Every structure is written in C-alpha cells, then in structure tokens.
C-alpha cells in the first residue's frame, strides 16, 4: 500500500515541477532563483501543514521571506525602483544598487542560517 502512495506522491511531484523544468534555461541566475523559489514555496506549505515541530510556522514564514527577497533580487526590483522618474540621477542609481546588494546579503544570510533547519 505504501508503494502505491509513494508512486502517487512522486507523480504529483513530477507534475508540480514540470512547468518549472520546462521553462528552465542555463543562461543566468534568474532560472536558479526560479527553482529555489518553487522549492521554498512547496516546502513552506508542507512544513506549515505538517506542523511537526514548535518552530514550523516560524520556519515557513522565514522561507516565504526568502521567496519575497529572491523575487526582488531576481527581478532587480531595487535597481529599477526609480525607472518611472523623469530624470534618474546617479544618486538614485547608487541607492538602488545599495538596496539590491543589501537584499542579496540578507537573503543569503537567512539561507545560511536556517536552511539546514527546514525540514519536517
């Protein structure tokens, strides 16, 4: 019986990952982030649902914080924050670069500190 459940679970997993893998390219960091984002969302939902440890909700929230930061870094949100302004100054560009780099530092610091705790 467990073999059947395992086959069903793995088939669902394949279907869940198929759109991500289908769009994957070997060009740049964008696609690495796509895979990490997808994985963290799935893990966050599973950990929140299972609620197997005292920090489950906290861990799920941290994962989603990483997802939000990854999306900002992936889309270069802070670098284009002032794009609608009529005149973009060098100061605005520097400010955007600093925010972008800070988001990356926070993201990778969170991953470094917590990734080995994220399991159910």
Secondary structure, 3 states (H helix, E strand, C coil): CHHHHHHHHHHHHHHHHHHHHHHCCCCCHHHHHHHHHHHHHHHHHHHHHHCCCCCHHHHHHHHHHHHHHHHHHHCCCHHHCCCCCCCCCHHHHHHHHHHHHHHHHHHHHHHHHHHHHCCC
